[in-house]
Every structure is written in structure tokens, then in C-alpha cells.
């Protein structure tokens, strides 16, 4: 994940997943061991998510990493 569009798309997917599960940024941050402002920056596409963060999101929401990373796979 390197370019801005990929980073932005990951953030959009993360935001959608978090809302679908009725979770706050504070709750998700606590589960991932990061601050809520870190989660917000990733959701807004302002920060590149580290590998461990991506793996944690995949585990928490039980979503394959491919779904999180590939733009052609959308959440519905």
C-alpha cells in the first residue's frame, strides 16, 4: 500500500467496517493498541496504516486482507 488513493480507500473501508459494527474510534483504537486520533487519521487517509494495524483490522472484523487492500473488492 503506497499511493494516496490506496491509503484513502483503506481508510474508507475501515470507517465503514467500524460503523457497521457500531464501534467508536476509541473502542477500535483500544482493541488495536493505538490512540483514537491514529485511527481517525487512517480513516481520513492522512496516515499510511502499518502492517500490524491492517492485520489487526482483518482479525477484529473477520475480513480477509484482500478485501481491505484491493480496491476492486467493495464492502456492502
PDB file of N, CA, C and O in Angstrom:
ATOM      1  N   UNK A   1       0.863  -1.173   0.000  1.00  0.00           N
ATOM      2  CA  UNK A   1       0.000   0.000   0.000  1.00  0.00           C
ATOM      3  C   UNK A   1       0.896   1.218   0.000  1.00  0.00           C
ATOM      4  O   UNK A   1       1.585   1.504   0.979  1.00  0.00           O
ATOM      5  N   UNK A   2       0.878   1.920  -1.095  1.00  0.00           N
ATOM      6  CA  UNK A   2       1.788   3.025  -1.161  1.00  0.00           C
ATOM      7  C   UNK A   2       1.181   4.332  -1.611  1.00  0.00           C
ATOM      8  O   UNK A   2       1.479   5.376  -1.030  1.00  0.00           O
ATOM      9  N   UNK A   3       0.338   4.309  -2.630  1.00  0.00           N
ATOM     10  CA  UNK A   3      -0.124   5.594  -3.126  1.00  0.00           C
ATOM     11  C   UNK A   3      -1.312   6.124  -2.339  1.00  0.00           C
ATOM     12  O   UNK A   3      -1.974   5.401  -1.594  1.00  0.00           O
ATOM     13  N   UNK A   4      -1.551   7.401  -2.530  1.00  0.00           N
ATOM     14  CA  UNK A   4      -2.579   8.098  -1.754  1.00  0.00           C
ATOM     15  C   UNK A   4      -3.959   7.475  -1.927  1.00  0.00           C
ATOM     16  O   UNK A   4      -4.694   7.331  -0.950  1.00  0.00           O
ATOM     17  N   UNK A   5      -4.323   7.106  -3.149  1.00  0.00           N
ATOM     18  CA  UNK A   5      -5.655   6.540  -3.382  1.00  0.00           C
ATOM     19  C   UNK A   5      -5.851   5.221  -2.636  1.00  0.00           C
ATOM     20  O   UNK A   5      -6.931   4.974  -2.098  1.00  0.00           O
ATOM     21  N   UNK A   6      -4.830   4.376  -2.596  1.00  0.00           N
ATOM     22  CA  UNK A   6      -4.925   3.114  -1.855  1.00  0.00           C
ATOM     23  C   UNK A   6      -5.096   3.379  -0.362  1.00  0.00           C
ATOM     24  O   UNK A   6      -5.904   2.735   0.306  1.00  0.00           O
ATOM     25  N   UNK A   7      -4.331   4.326   0.146  1.00  0.00           N
ATOM     26  CA  UNK A   7      -4.396   4.664   1.566  1.00  0.00           C
ATOM     27  C   UNK A   7      -5.774   5.243   1.898  1.00  0.00           C
ATOM     28  O   UNK A   7      -6.371   4.902   2.919  1.00  0.00           O
ATOM     29  N   UNK A   8      -6.264   6.114   1.032  1.00  0.00           N
ATOM     30  CA  UNK A   8      -7.579   6.715   1.240  1.00  0.00           C
ATOM     31  C   UNK A   8      -8.668   5.645   1.204  1.00  0.00           C
ATOM     32  O   UNK A   8      -9.573   5.651   2.039  1.00  0.00           O
ATOM     33  N   UNK A   9      -8.581   4.734   0.246  1.00  0.00           N
ATOM     34  CA  UNK A   9      -9.599   3.675   0.113  1.00  0.00           C
ATOM     35  C   UNK A   9      -9.597   2.757   1.327  1.00  0.00           C
ATOM     36  O   UNK A   9     -10.664   2.361   1.797  1.00  0.00           O
ATOM     37  N   UNK A  10      -8.415   2.410   1.847  1.00  0.00           N
ATOM     38  CA  UNK A  10      -8.348   1.598   3.059  1.00  0.00           C
ATOM     39  C   UNK A  10      -9.058   2.315   4.196  1.00  0.00           C
ATOM     40  O   UNK A  10      -9.816   1.700   4.945  1.00  0.00           O
ATOM     41  N   UNK A  11      -8.816   3.609   4.327  1.00  0.00           N
ATOM     42  CA  UNK A  11      -9.452   4.395   5.384  1.00  0.00           C
ATOM     43  C   UNK A  11     -10.966   4.400   5.269  1.00  0.00           C
ATOM     44  O   UNK A  11     -11.672   4.305   6.273  1.00  0.00           O
ATOM     45  N   UNK A  12     -11.463   4.510   4.049  1.00  0.00           N
ATOM     46  CA  UNK A  12     -12.911   4.482   3.826  1.00  0.00           C
ATOM     47  C   UNK A  12     -13.493   3.133   4.238  1.00  0.00           C
ATOM     48  O   UNK A  12     -14.546   3.067   4.873  1.00  0.00           O
ATOM     49  N   UNK A  13     -12.807   2.074   3.876  1.00  0.00           N
ATOM     50  CA  UNK A  13     -13.269   0.737   4.242  1.00  0.00           C
ATOM     51  C   UNK A  13     -13.241   0.552   5.756  1.00  0.00           C
ATOM     52  O   UNK A  13     -14.166  -0.017   6.336  1.00  0.00           O
ATOM     53  N   UNK A  14     -12.184   1.032   6.387  1.00  0.00           N
ATOM     54  CA  UNK A  14     -12.087   0.927   7.843  1.00  0.00           C
ATOM     55  C   UNK A  14     -13.239   1.673   8.506  1.00  0.00           C
ATOM     56  O   UNK A  14     -13.865   1.157   9.432  1.00  0.00           O
ATOM     57  N   UNK A  15     -13.513   2.864   8.044  1.00  0.00           N
ATOM     58  CA  UNK A  15     -14.610   3.663   8.596  1.00  0.00           C
ATOM     59  C   UNK A  15     -15.947   2.926   8.447  1.00  0.00           C
ATOM     60  O   UNK A  15     -16.741   2.871   9.386  1.00  0.00           O
ATOM     61  N   UNK A  16     -16.183   2.367   7.272  1.00  0.00           N
ATOM     62  CA  UNK A  16     -17.420   1.628   7.015  1.00  0.00           C
ATOM     63  C   UNK A  16     -17.537   0.421   7.940  1.00  0.00           C
ATOM     64  O   UNK A  16     -18.586   0.201   8.546  1.00  0.00           O
ATOM     65  N   UNK A  17     -16.474  -0.353   8.050  1.00  0.00           N
ATOM     66  CA  UNK A  17     -16.494  -1.526   8.924  1.00  0.00           C
ATOM     67  C   UNK A  17     -16.760  -1.139  10.373  1.00  0.00           C
ATOM     68  O   UNK A  17     -17.564  -1.774  11.057  1.00  0.00           O
ATOM     69  N   UNK A  18     -16.086  -0.104  10.830  1.00  0.00           N
ATOM     70  CA  UNK A  18     -16.250   0.330  12.221  1.00  0.00           C
ATOM     71  C   UNK A  18     -17.693   0.743  12.479  1.00  0.00           C
ATOM     72  O   UNK A  18     -18.274   0.378  13.501  1.00  0.00           O
ATOM     73  N   UNK A  19     -18.267   1.497  11.559  1.00  0.00           N
ATOM     74  CA  UNK A  19     -19.653   1.929  11.733  1.00  0.00           C
ATOM     75  C   UNK A  19     -20.630   0.756  11.637  1.00  0.00           C
ATOM     76  O   UNK A  19     -21.602   0.699  12.391  1.00  0.00           O
ATOM     77  N   UNK A  20     -20.384  -0.167  10.730  1.00  0.00           N
ATOM     78  CA  UNK A  20     -21.256  -1.338  10.594  1.00  0.00           C
ATOM     79  C   UNK A  20     -21.292  -2.155  11.878  1.00  0.00           C
ATOM     80  O   UNK A  20     -22.293  -2.805  12.178  1.00  0.00           O
ATOM     81  N   UNK A  21     -20.203  -2.120  12.630  1.00  0.00           N
ATOM     82  CA  UNK A  21     -20.120  -2.879  13.876  1.00  0.00           C
ATOM     83  C   UNK A  21     -20.452  -2.034  15.101  1.00  0.00           C
ATOM     84  O   UNK A  21     -20.296  -2.491  16.234  1.00  0.00           O
ATOM     85  N   UNK A  22     -20.907  -0.812  14.877  1.00  0.00           N
ATOM     86  CA  UNK A  22     -21.315   0.059  15.975  1.00  0.00           C
ATOM     87  C   UNK A  22     -20.191   0.375  16.942  1.00  0.00           C
ATOM     88  O   UNK A  22     -20.403   0.476  18.151  1.00  0.00           O
ATOM     89  N   UNK A  23     -19.008   0.528  16.403  1.00  0.00           N
ATOM     90  CA  UNK A  23     -17.815   0.724  17.224  1.00  0.00           C
ATOM     91  C   UNK A  23     -17.321   2.161  17.109  1.00  0.00           C
ATOM     92  O   UNK A  23     -17.343   2.743  16.025  1.00  0.00           O
ATOM     93  N   UNK A  24     -16.878   2.728  18.217  1.00  0.00           N
ATOM     94  CA  UNK A  24     -16.294   4.074  18.195  1.00  0.00           C
ATOM     95  C   UNK A  24     -14.808   3.984  17.844  1.00  0.00           C
ATOM     96  O   UNK A  24     -14.209   2.910  17.896  1.00  0.00           O
ATOM     97  N   UNK A  25     -14.226   5.131  17.485  1.00  0.00           N
ATOM     98  CA  UNK A  25     -12.788   5.138  17.211  1.00  0.00           C
ATOM     99  C   UNK A  25     -12.003   4.816  18.485  1.00  0.00           C
ATOM    100  O   UNK A  25     -10.927   4.223  18.418  1.00  0.00           O
ATOM    101  N   UNK A  26     -12.531   5.197  19.624  1.00  0.00           N
ATOM    102  CA  UNK A  26     -11.868   4.891  20.901  1.00  0.00           C
ATOM    103  C   UNK A  26     -11.856   3.379  21.137  1.00  0.00           C
ATOM    104  O   UNK A  26     -10.827   2.814  21.506  1.00  0.00           O
ATOM    105  N   UNK A  27     -12.993   2.735  20.923  1.00  0.00           N
ATOM    106  CA  UNK A  27     -13.071   1.278  21.107  1.00  0.00           C
ATOM    107  C   UNK A  27     -12.128   0.546  20.156  1.00  0.00           C
ATOM    108  O   UNK A  27     -11.413  -0.371  20.560  1.00  0.00           O
ATOM    109  N   UNK A  28     -12.134   0.960  18.889  1.00  0.00           N
ATOM    110  CA  UNK A  28     -11.258   0.299  17.918  1.00  0.00           C
ATOM    111  C   UNK A  28      -9.796   0.554  18.256  1.00  0.00           C
ATOM    112  O   UNK A  28      -8.974  -0.361  18.200  1.00  0.00           O
ATOM    113  N   UNK A  29      -9.474   1.778  18.603  1.00  0.00           N
ATOM    114  CA  UNK A  29      -8.104   2.089  18.992  1.00  0.00           C
ATOM    115  C   UNK A  29      -7.636   1.249  20.164  1.00  0.00           C
ATOM    116  O   UNK A  29      -6.512   0.748  20.166  1.00  0.00           O
ATOM    117  N   UNK A  30      -8.497   1.094  21.163  1.00  0.00           N
ATOM    118  CA  UNK A  30      -8.156   0.264  22.326  1.00  0.00           C
ATOM    119  C   UNK A  30      -7.897  -1.185  21.913  1.00  0.00           C
ATOM    120  O   UNK A  30      -6.958  -1.817  22.398  1.00  0.00           O
ATOM    121  N   UNK A  31      -8.731  -1.702  21.021  1.00  0.00           N
ATOM    122  CA  UNK A  31      -8.561  -3.088  20.567  1.00  0.00           C
ATOM    123  C   UNK A  31      -7.264  -3.272  19.787  1.00  0.00           C
ATOM    124  O   UNK A  31      -6.648  -4.337  19.829  1.00  0.00           O
ATOM    125  N   UNK A  32      -6.855  -2.221  19.073  1.00  0.00           N
ATOM    126  CA  UNK A  32      -5.650  -2.300  18.247  1.00  0.00           C
ATOM    127  C   UNK A  32      -4.403  -1.798  18.968  1.00  0.00           C
ATOM    128  O   UNK A  32      -3.291  -1.911  18.452  1.00  0.00           O
ATOM    129  N   UNK A  33      -4.596  -1.244  20.160  1.00  0.00           N
ATOM    130  CA  UNK A  33      -3.459  -0.742  20.928  1.00  0.00           C
ATOM    131  C   UNK A  33      -2.906   0.575  20.396  1.00  0.00           C
ATOM    132  O   UNK A  33      -1.712   0.850  20.515  1.00  0.00           O
ATOM    133  N   UNK A  34      -3.783   1.387  19.807  1.00  0.00           N
ATOM    134  CA  UNK A  34      -3.378   2.703  19.300  1.00  0.00           C
ATOM    135  C   UNK A  34      -4.367   3.751  19.804  1.00  0.00           C
ATOM    136  O   UNK A  34      -5.443   3.413  20.297  1.00  0.00           O
ATOM    137  N   UNK A  35      -4.002   4.999  19.679  1.00  0.00           N
ATOM    138  CA  UNK A  35      -4.878   6.077  20.098  1.00  0.00           C
ATOM    139  C   UNK A  35      -5.988   6.333  19.089  1.00  0.00           C
ATOM    140  O   UNK A  35      -5.872   5.988  17.914  1.00  0.00           O
ATOM    141  N   UNK A  36      -7.066   6.946  19.572  1.00  0.00           N
ATOM    142  CA  UNK A  36      -8.190   7.219  18.674  1.00  0.00           C
ATOM    143  C   UNK A  36      -7.816   8.208  17.569  1.00  0.00           C
ATOM    144  O   UNK A  36      -8.361   8.123  16.468  1.00  0.00           O
ATOM    145  N   UNK A  37      -6.907   9.137  17.832  1.00  0.00           N
ATOM    146  CA  UNK A  37      -6.507  10.079  16.788  1.00  0.00           C
ATOM    147  C   UNK A  37      -5.750   9.359  15.664  1.00  0.00           C
ATOM    148  O   UNK A  37      -5.828   9.768  14.506  1.00  0.00           O
ATOM    149  N   UNK A  38      -5.029   8.302  15.996  1.00  0.00           N
ATOM    150  CA  UNK A  38      -4.337   7.484  14.999  1.00  0.00           C
ATOM    151  C   UNK A  38      -5.362   6.830  14.073  1.00  0.00           C
ATOM    152  O   UNK A  38      -5.199   6.831  12.853  1.00  0.00           O
ATOM    153  N   UNK A  39      -6.414   6.275  14.662  1.00  0.00           N
ATOM    154  CA  UNK A  39      -7.478   5.634  13.876  1.00  0.00           C
ATOM    155  C   UNK A  39      -8.140   6.662  12.965  1.00  0.00           C
ATOM    156  O   UNK A  39      -8.377   6.389  11.788  1.00  0.00           O
ATOM    157  N   UNK A  40      -8.438   7.841  13.503  1.00  0.00           N
ATOM    158  CA  UNK A  40      -9.084   8.893  12.718  1.00  0.00           C
ATOM    159  C   UNK A  40      -8.209   9.294  11.525  1.00  0.00           C
ATOM    160  O   UNK A  40      -8.716   9.451  10.414  1.00  0.00           O
ATOM    161  N   UNK A  41      -6.907   9.460  11.747  1.00  0.00           N
ATOM    162  CA  UNK A  41      -6.009   9.843  10.646  1.00  0.00           C
ATOM    163  C   UNK A  41      -5.973   8.769   9.559  1.00  0.00           C
ATOM    164  O   UNK A  41      -5.901   9.088   8.372  1.00  0.00           O
ATOM    165  N   UNK A  42      -6.021   7.514   9.956  1.00  0.00           N
ATOM    166  CA  UNK A  42      -6.043   6.441   8.956  1.00  0.00           C
ATOM    167  C   UNK A  42      -7.372   6.453   8.209  1.00  0.00           C
ATOM    168  O   UNK A  42      -7.395   6.319   6.985  1.00  0.00           O
ATOM    169  N   UNK A  43      -8.471   6.610   8.929  1.00  0.00           N
ATOM    170  CA  UNK A  43      -9.780   6.653   8.273  1.00  0.00           C
ATOM    171  C   UNK A  43      -9.872   7.802   7.274  1.00  0.00           C
ATOM    172  O   UNK A  43     -10.535   7.668   6.246  1.00  0.00           O
ATOM    173  N   UNK A  44      -9.229   8.914   7.555  1.00  0.00           N
ATOM    174  CA  UNK A  44      -9.263  10.081   6.663  1.00  0.00           C
ATOM    175  C   UNK A  44      -8.220  10.014   5.561  1.00  0.00           C
ATOM    176  O   UNK A  44      -8.136  10.923   4.734  1.00  0.00           O
ATOM    177  N   UNK A  45      -7.420   8.945   5.537  1.00  0.00           N
ATOM    178  CA  UNK A  45      -6.394   8.807   4.505  1.00  0.00           C
ATOM    179  C   UNK A  45      -5.191   9.696   4.734  1.00  0.00           C
ATOM    180  O   UNK A  45      -4.436   9.966   3.800  1.00  0.00           O
ATOM    181  N   UNK A  46      -5.000  10.154   5.956  1.00  0.00           N
ATOM    182  CA  UNK A  46      -3.896  11.054   6.271  1.00  0.00           C
ATOM    183  C   UNK A  46      -2.663  10.306   6.763  1.00  0.00           C
ATOM    184  O   UNK A  46      -1.596  10.900   6.923  1.00  0.00           O
ATOM    185  N   UNK A  47      -2.805   9.022   6.998  1.00  0.00           N
ATOM    186  CA  UNK A  47      -1.687   8.226   7.526  1.00  0.00           C
ATOM    187  C   UNK A  47      -1.724   6.851   6.898  1.00  0.00           C
ATOM    188  O   UNK A  47      -2.787   6.250   6.748  1.00  0.00           O
ATOM    189  N   UNK A  48      -0.561   6.365   6.535  1.00  0.00           N
ATOM    190  CA  UNK A  48      -0.440   5.012   5.980  1.00  0.00           C
ATOM    191  C   UNK A  48      -0.563   4.001   7.122  1.00  0.00           C
ATOM    192  O   UNK A  48       0.150   4.113   8.119  1.00  0.00           O
ATOM    193  N   UNK A  49      -1.450   3.024   6.993  1.00  0.00           N
ATOM    194  CA  UNK A  49      -1.592   2.041   8.074  1.00  0.00           C
ATOM    195  C   UNK A  49      -0.421   1.065   8.104  1.00  0.00           C
ATOM    196  O   UNK A  49      -0.051   0.507   7.071  1.00  0.00           O
ATOM    197  N   UNK A  50       0.163   0.858   9.281  1.00  0.00           N
ATOM    198  CA  UNK A  50       1.229  -0.135   9.392  1.00  0.00           C
ATOM    199  C   UNK A  50       0.671  -1.553   9.184  1.00  0.00           C
ATOM    200  O   UNK A  50      -0.527  -1.790   9.344  1.00  0.00           O
ATOM    201  N   UNK A  51       1.535  -2.459   8.834  1.00  0.00           N
ATOM    202  CA  UNK A  51       1.131  -3.843   8.573  1.00  0.00           C
ATOM    203  C   UNK A  51       0.396  -4.457   9.757  1.00  0.00           C
ATOM    204  O   UNK A  51      -0.631  -5.112   9.578  1.00  0.00           O
ATOM    205  N   UNK A  52       0.911  -4.251  10.961  1.00  0.00           N
ATOM    206  CA  UNK A  52       0.260  -4.809  12.151  1.00  0.00           C
ATOM    207  C   UNK A  52      -1.141  -4.273  12.346  1.00  0.00           C
ATOM    208  O   UNK A  52      -2.026  -4.992  12.809  1.00  0.00           O
ATOM    209  N   UNK A  53      -1.346  -3.033  12.000  1.00  0.00           N
ATOM    210  CA  UNK A  53      -2.668  -2.411  12.099  1.00  0.00           C
ATOM    211  C   UNK A  53      -3.634  -3.092  11.124  1.00  0.00           C
ATOM    212  O   UNK A  53      -4.763  -3.429  11.484  1.00  0.00           O
ATOM    213  N   UNK A  54      -3.173  -3.288   9.890  1.00  0.00           N
ATOM    214  CA  UNK A  54      -4.008  -3.940   8.871  1.00  0.00           C
ATOM    215  C   UNK A  54      -4.373  -5.352   9.314  1.00  0.00           C
ATOM    216  O   UNK A  54      -5.525  -5.768   9.189  1.00  0.00           O
ATOM    217  N   UNK A  55      -3.405  -6.076   9.826  1.00  0.00           N
ATOM    218  CA  UNK A  55      -3.671  -7.436  10.309  1.00  0.00           C
ATOM    219  C   UNK A  55      -4.676  -7.427  11.453  1.00  0.00           C
ATOM    220  O   UNK A  55      -5.556  -8.286  11.519  1.00  0.00           O
ATOM    221  N   UNK A  56      -4.547  -6.455  12.354  1.00  0.00           N
ATOM    222  CA  UNK A  56      -5.478  -6.338  13.476  1.00  0.00           C
ATOM    223  C   UNK A  56      -6.894  -6.038  13.010  1.00  0.00           C
ATOM    224  O   UNK A  56      -7.852  -6.610  13.529  1.00  0.00           O
ATOM    225  N   UNK A  57      -7.031  -5.155  12.047  1.00  0.00           N
ATOM    226  CA  UNK A  57      -8.351  -4.828  11.497  1.00  0.00           C
ATOM    227  C   UNK A  57      -8.972  -6.066  10.863  1.00  0.00           C
ATOM    228  O   UNK A  57     -10.156  -6.342  11.054  1.00  0.00           O
ATOM    229  N   UNK A  58      -8.176  -6.801  10.118  1.00  0.00           N
ATOM    230  CA  UNK A  58      -8.646  -8.030   9.490  1.00  0.00           C
ATOM    231  C   UNK A  58      -9.159  -9.022  10.540  1.00  0.00           C
ATOM    232  O   UNK A  58     -10.208  -9.641  10.361  1.00  0.00           O
ATOM    233  N   UNK A  59      -8.424  -9.160  11.611  1.00  0.00           N
ATOM    234  CA  UNK A  59      -8.795 -10.100  12.682  1.00  0.00           C
ATOM    235  C   UNK A  59     -10.048  -9.629  13.419  1.00  0.00           C
ATOM    236  O   UNK A  59     -10.973 -10.413  13.633  1.00  0.00           O
ATOM    237  N   UNK A  60     -10.082  -8.365  13.804  1.00  0.00           N
ATOM    238  CA  UNK A  60     -11.202  -7.832  14.582  1.00  0.00           C
ATOM    239  C   UNK A  60     -12.521  -7.940  13.820  1.00  0.00           C
ATOM    240  O   UNK A  60     -13.540  -8.338  14.384  1.00  0.00           O
ATOM    241  N   UNK A  61     -12.496  -7.583  12.541  1.00  0.00           N
ATOM    242  CA  UNK A  61     -13.726  -7.575  11.760  1.00  0.00           C
ATOM    243  C   UNK A  61     -13.933  -8.860  10.960  1.00  0.00           C
ATOM    244  O   UNK A  61     -14.914  -8.983  10.227  1.00  0.00           O
ATOM    245  N   UNK A  62     -13.024  -9.806  11.095  1.00  0.00           N
ATOM    246  CA  UNK A  62     -13.103 -11.084  10.392  1.00  0.00           C
ATOM    247  C   UNK A  62     -13.297 -10.862   8.886  1.00  0.00           C
ATOM    248  O   UNK A  62     -14.198 -11.412   8.253  1.00  0.00           O
ATOM    249  N   UNK A  63     -12.406 -10.029   8.354  1.00  0.00           N
ATOM    250  CA  UNK A  63     -12.446  -9.671   6.934  1.00  0.00           C
ATOM    251  C   UNK A  63     -11.101 -10.053   6.322  1.00  0.00           C
ATOM    252  O   UNK A  63     -10.056  -9.726   6.885  1.00  0.00           O
ATOM    253  N   UNK A  64     -11.109 -10.735   5.189  1.00  0.00           N
ATOM    254  CA  UNK A  64      -9.839 -11.083   4.537  1.00  0.00           C
ATOM    255  C   UNK A  64      -9.029  -9.828   4.191  1.00  0.00           C
ATOM    256  O   UNK A  64      -9.592  -8.793   3.833  1.00  0.00           O
ATOM    257  N   UNK A  65      -7.740  -9.933   4.299  1.00  0.00           N
ATOM    258  CA  UNK A  65      -6.867  -8.804   3.986  1.00  0.00           C
ATOM    259  C   UNK A  65      -7.074  -8.342   2.550  1.00  0.00           C
ATOM    260  O   UNK A  65      -7.013  -7.144   2.276  1.00  0.00           O
ATOM    261  N   UNK A  66      -7.317  -9.272   1.629  1.00  0.00           N
ATOM    262  CA  UNK A  66      -7.574  -8.895   0.233  1.00  0.00           C
ATOM    263  C   UNK A  66      -8.730  -7.909   0.129  1.00  0.00           C
ATOM    264  O   UNK A  66      -8.668  -6.959  -0.651  1.00  0.00           O
ATOM    265  N   UNK A  67      -9.772  -8.129   0.903  1.00  0.00           N
ATOM    266  CA  UNK A  67     -10.925  -7.238   0.861  1.00  0.00           C
ATOM    267  C   UNK A  67     -10.558  -5.839   1.337  1.00  0.00           C
ATOM    268  O   UNK A  67     -11.072  -4.846   0.824  1.00  0.00           O
ATOM    269  N   UNK A  68      -9.678  -5.768   2.309  1.00  0.00           N
ATOM    270  CA  UNK A  68      -9.245  -4.469   2.830  1.00  0.00           C
ATOM    271  C   UNK A  68      -8.306  -3.744   1.876  1.00  0.00           C
ATOM    272  O   UNK A  68      -8.334  -2.517   1.788  1.00  0.00           O
ATOM    273  N   UNK A  69      -7.483  -4.488   1.169  1.00  0.00           N
ATOM    274  CA  UNK A  69      -6.394  -3.900   0.400  1.00  0.00           C
ATOM    275  C   UNK A  69      -6.710  -3.659  -1.069  1.00  0.00           C
ATOM    276  O   UNK A  69      -6.177  -2.720  -1.660  1.00  0.00           O
ATOM    277  N   UNK A  70      -7.545  -4.465  -1.662  1.00  0.00           N
ATOM    278  CA  UNK A  70      -7.792  -4.346  -3.101  1.00  0.00           C
ATOM    279  C   UNK A  70      -8.999  -3.477  -3.354  1.00  0.00           C
ATOM    280  O   UNK A  70     -10.067  -3.690  -2.779  1.00  0.00           O
ATOM    281  N   UNK A  71      -8.825  -2.502  -4.215  1.00  0.00           N
ATOM    282  CA  UNK A  71      -9.898  -1.559  -4.498  1.00  0.00           C
ATOM    283  C   UNK A  71     -11.081  -2.205  -5.201  1.00  0.00           C
ATOM    284  O   UNK A  71     -12.219  -1.776  -5.014  1.00  0.00           O
ATOM    285  N   UNK A  72     -10.831  -3.224  -5.999  1.00  0.00           N
ATOM    286  CA  UNK A  72     -11.930  -3.813  -6.757  1.00  0.00           C
ATOM    287  C   UNK A  72     -12.885  -4.637  -5.875  1.00  0.00           C
ATOM    288  O   UNK A  72     -13.969  -5.017  -6.319  1.00  0.00           O
ATOM    289  N   UNK A  73     -12.486  -4.903  -4.652  1.00  0.00           N
ATOM    290  CA  UNK A  73     -13.352  -5.619  -3.720  1.00  0.00           C
ATOM    291  C   UNK A  73     -14.003  -4.595  -2.802  1.00  0.00           C
ATOM    292  O   UNK A  73     -13.313  -3.903  -2.053  1.00  0.00           O
ATOM    293  N   UNK A  74     -15.309  -4.497  -2.856  1.00  0.00           N
ATOM    294  CA  UNK A  74     -16.019  -3.489  -2.074  1.00  0.00           C
ATOM    295  C   UNK A  74     -16.779  -4.110  -0.919  1.00  0.00           C
ATOM    296  O   UNK A  74     -17.207  -5.263  -0.981  1.00  0.00           O
ATOM    297  N   UNK A  75     -16.939  -3.324   0.135  1.00  0.00           N
ATOM    298  CA  UNK A  75     -17.793  -3.701   1.254  1.00  0.00           C
ATOM    299  C   UNK A  75     -19.206  -3.253   0.917  1.00  0.00           C
ATOM    300  O   UNK A  75     -19.410  -2.187   0.337  1.00  0.00           O
ATOM    301  N   UNK A  76     -20.154  -4.059   1.277  1.00  0.00           N
ATOM    302  CA  UNK A  76     -21.546  -3.664   1.030  1.00  0.00           C
ATOM    303  C   UNK A  76     -22.323  -3.659   2.304  1.00  0.00           C
ATOM    304  O   UNK A  76     -23.515  -3.352   2.298  1.00  0.00           O
TER     305      UNK A  76
END
